[in-house]
Amino acid sequence: MTTVFVNGNPESAAIWDPLCAELDIADVLRLSPPGFGAPIPDGFDCTVPGYRAWLVAELEALGEPVDLVGHDLGGSMVLTVAMTRPDLLRTWVSDTLGAFDPDYVWHELAQEWQTPGIGEKSVNERLGGTLDERAERMVARGIDREVAVKVAAAQGPEMGRAILTYYRAAVQPVMADLGRDLPAAAARPGLAIIATDDHIVGSDEMRRRSAARAGAQVATLEGLGHWWMVQDPVSGARALTSFWAEQAPPAGSGEAQFS
């Protein structure tokens, strides 16, 4: 059984390094979406449907169902696959279910990226400069320095282009409309990671509401933020391994706390 991890923005697969080091699993594949740690192929569509098609193709190539884990944009990609191609999955895990709630409003930074002119300036400021300058920005946002340097190496104009295209194509009600199909994700066991100090993926109520609609269990990571997999990889690994060991039925609504 392959376990597949999909990173988000503004990251590369290196964001999973601390967590994967804590997991006792042999077959691990870390996928970086085009623009987010991997080159953007000519003609690639950096939109929600485009990234869903990319991830579906990657999973189809593996030839067997996987345990799929996604963070940030990667978490949203996981949900779109769980809702449309559950045959590719044994289980799924996401930390961005709140974004599919009908009441979700994009966070302030995303709204900047969605605004012509302001968005271009924002990505240039955040993804520009030297490697050390970019790494320092990630450290300031709570990323371990060793991981921050690896992530910063993937940042630049190409990632900026992917960011602007994706977020401008995902202006609400795009995500809310996709969320109407959340019940379809219950075809496979799911886990919603709720890091209590992550304030960009919707309120606690939104995340739990979406998890319930998707038939997912909930793992609460107390005191952790958006980069929970770097802040406390031990707790993150414990939540994942417990879920996989249980192979919870898709209609499950149990909850555990990990700290």
C-alpha positions in Angstrom: 0.0 0.0 0.0 1.4 3.4 -1.1 1.0 6.4 1.1 0.9 9.6 -1.0 1.5 13.1 0.4 0.6 16.3 -1.6 1.9 19.6 -0.4 0.4 23.1 -0.9 1.4 26.7 -1.2 4.0 28.2 -1.1 5.7 24.9 -0.5 7.5 21.9 -1.9 7.4 18.2 -0.9 10.1 19.1 1.8 7.3 20.3 4.0 6.6 16.6 4.8 10.2 15.8 5.9 9.7 15.9 9.7 6.4 14.1 9.6 7.6 11.3 7.2 10.6 10.8 9.5 8.1 9.9 12.3 6.1 7.4 10.3 6.8 3.7 10.2 5.7 3.1 6.7 7.8 1.8 3.9 6.1 2.9 0.7 5.8 6.7 0.7 5.4 8.9 -2.4 5.5 12.7 -2.0 3.9 14.6 -4.9 4.5 18.3 -5.6 1.8 19.9 -7.7 3.0 21.7 -10.8 4.2 25.2 -9.7 4.5 24.1 -6.1 7.8 22.3 -6.0 7.5 20.8 -9.6 7.8 22.5 -13.0 4.6 23.6 -14.7 4.3 21.7 -18.0 3.5 23.6 -21.2 -0.2 24.1 -21.4 -1.0 23.0 -17.9 -4.1 24.5 -16.3 -3.3 25.8 -12.8 -6.9 25.7 -11.7 -9.0 23.5 -9.4 -10.0 21.2 -12.3 -6.5 21.2 -13.7 -4.9 20.1 -10.4 -7.6 17.5 -9.9 -6.8 16.0 -13.3 -3.1 16.1 -12.6 -3.5 14.2 -9.3 -5.9 11.7 -10.8 -3.4 10.9 -13.5 -0.6 10.5 -10.9 -2.7 8.1 -8.9 -4.0 6.1 -11.9 -0.3 5.5 -12.8 0.2 3.8 -9.5 -2.3 1.1 -10.4 -3.7 0.5 -6.9 -5.7 2.4 -4.2 -3.6 4.6 -2.0 -3.7 6.3 1.4 -3.8 10.0 0.2 -2.8 12.9 2.5 -3.0 16.5 1.5 -2.2 19.9 3.1 -3.4 23.4 2.1 -3.9 23.4 -1.7 -2.9 19.8 -1.7 -5.6 19.1 0.9 -8.2 20.7 -1.5 -6.9 18.5 -4.3 -7.3 15.4 -2.1 -11.0 16.4 -1.5 -11.7 16.9 -5.2 -10.3 13.4 -5.9 -12.2 11.8 -3.0 -15.4 13.3 -4.3 -14.9 12.2 -7.9 -12.6 9.2 -8.0 -12.9 7.2 -4.7 -11.8 4.1 -6.6 -8.3 5.5 -6.5 -8.2 5.6 -2.7 -8.1 3.4 0.3 -8.3 6.4 2.6 -8.0 10.1 2.4 -6.7 12.9 4.8 -7.1 16.6 4.4 -6.7 19.7 6.6 -8.7 22.1 4.3 -12.2 20.9 4.5 -13.4 24.3 5.8 -12.7 25.8 2.4 -15.6 23.8 0.9 -18.2 25.2 3.4 -20.8 27.5 1.9 -19.9 30.2 4.4 -16.2 30.1 3.8 -14.5 33.4 2.8 -11.0 33.3 1.4 -8.4 34.5 3.8 -6.9 38.0 3.5 -3.8 37.0 1.6 -5.8 34.9 -0.9 -8.0 37.9 -1.5 -4.8 39.9 -2.3 -3.8 37.3 -4.9 -7.2 37.4 -6.4 -6.9 41.2 -7.0 -5.2 42.3 -10.2 -2.1 44.4 -9.5 -2.1 43.8 -5.8 -1.7 40.1 -6.3 1.3 40.5 -8.6 3.0 42.8 -6.1 2.3 40.4 -3.2 3.8 37.3 -4.9 6.8 39.3 -6.0 7.4 40.5 -2.4 6.8 37.0 -0.8 8.6 34.8 -3.4 11.3 37.2 -4.5 14.8 37.9 -3.1 17.7 35.6 -2.3 17.3 32.0 -1.1 18.2 33.2 2.4 15.6 36.0 2.3 12.9 33.6 1.2 13.9 31.0 3.8 13.8 33.7 6.5 10.3 34.6 5.6 9.2 31.0 6.1 11.1 30.7 9.4 9.2 33.8 10.5 5.9 32.0 9.7 6.8 29.1 12.0 8.8 26.7 9.7 11.9 24.9 11.0 14.9 26.5 9.3 16.2 23.3 7.7 12.8 22.7 6.1 12.4 26.4 5.3 15.6 26.4 3.2 14.4 23.5 1.1 11.0 25.0 0.6 12.4 28.4 -0.3 14.5 26.8 -3.1 11.2 25.9 -4.9 9.9 29.5 -4.7 10.1 32.0 -7.5 8.2 33.4 -10.5 6.8 30.1 -11.6 5.2 29.5 -8.2 3.9 33.1 -8.3 2.2 32.4 -11.6 0.6 29.2 -10.2 -0.6 31.1 -7.1 -2.2 33.9 -9.1 -3.9 31.6 -11.6 -5.2 29.1 -9.0 -6.7 31.6 -6.6 -8.2 33.8 -9.3 -9.9 30.7 -10.7 -11.1 29.7 -7.2 -13.0 32.9 -6.2 -16.1 32.1 -4.3 -18.6 30.5 -5.0 -16.3 28.1 -6.8 -15.2 26.2 -3.7 -18.6 26.4 -2.1 -20.1 24.9 -5.3 -17.6 22.1 -5.2 -18.6 21.5 -1.6 -22.0 20.4 -2.6 -20.5 17.1 -3.5 -18.8 16.5 -0.1 -21.1 13.6 0.7 -19.5 11.7 -2.2 -16.2 11.7 -0.3 -17.8 9.3 2.2 -17.3 6.5 -0.3 -13.8 6.0 1.4 -12.7 6.5 5.0 -11.6 10.1 5.5 -9.9 12.1 8.2 -10.2 15.8 8.7 -7.1 17.3 10.5 -8.1 20.3 12.6 -5.1 22.2 13.8 -6.7 24.6 16.3 -4.4 27.6 15.6 -4.8 27.3 11.8 -6.9 30.4 11.0 -6.8 30.4 7.2 -8.8 27.3 6.4 -12.1 28.3 7.9 -13.5 28.3 11.4 -13.7 25.3 13.6 -17.4 25.1 12.9 -16.9 25.2 9.2 -14.3 22.5 9.2 -16.4 20.2 11.4 -19.5 20.8 9.4 -17.6 19.9 6.2 -16.1 16.8 7.9 -19.5 15.6 8.9 -20.9 16.1 5.4 -17.9 14.1 4.0 -18.4 11.3 6.5 -14.9 11.9 7.9 -13.4 11.4 11.3 -11.8 14.4 13.0 -8.3 14.6 14.6 -7.8 17.7 16.6 -4.3 18.9 16.9 -4.4 21.3 19.9 -2.3 24.4 19.8 -0.9 23.7 16.3 -1.2 26.0 13.3 -1.2 25.8 9.5 2.1 23.9 9.4 1.2 21.3 12.0 3.3 18.7 10.2 6.5 20.7 10.9 5.5 22.2 14.3 4.8 18.8 15.9 5.4 15.9 13.6 5.1 13.4 16.4 1.4 14.4 17.1 0.7 14.5 13.4 2.2 11.0 12.8 0.2 9.7 15.8 -3.1 11.0 14.3 -2.4 9.5 10.9 -1.2 6.1 12.1 -4.2 5.8 14.5 -6.6 6.5 11.7 -5.0 4.1 9.2 -4.9 1.4 11.8 -8.6 1.7 12.5 -9.5 1.8 8.8 -12.5 3.7 10.0 -15.8 3.3 8.0 -16.6 6.4 5.9 -19.6 7.3 7.9 -17.6 7.5 11.1 -17.8 10.7 13.2 -15.4 9.9 16.0 -12.9 12.4 17.3 -9.6 12.2 18.9 -7.2 14.8 20.3 -3.5 14.6 19.8 -0.9 16.8 21.6 
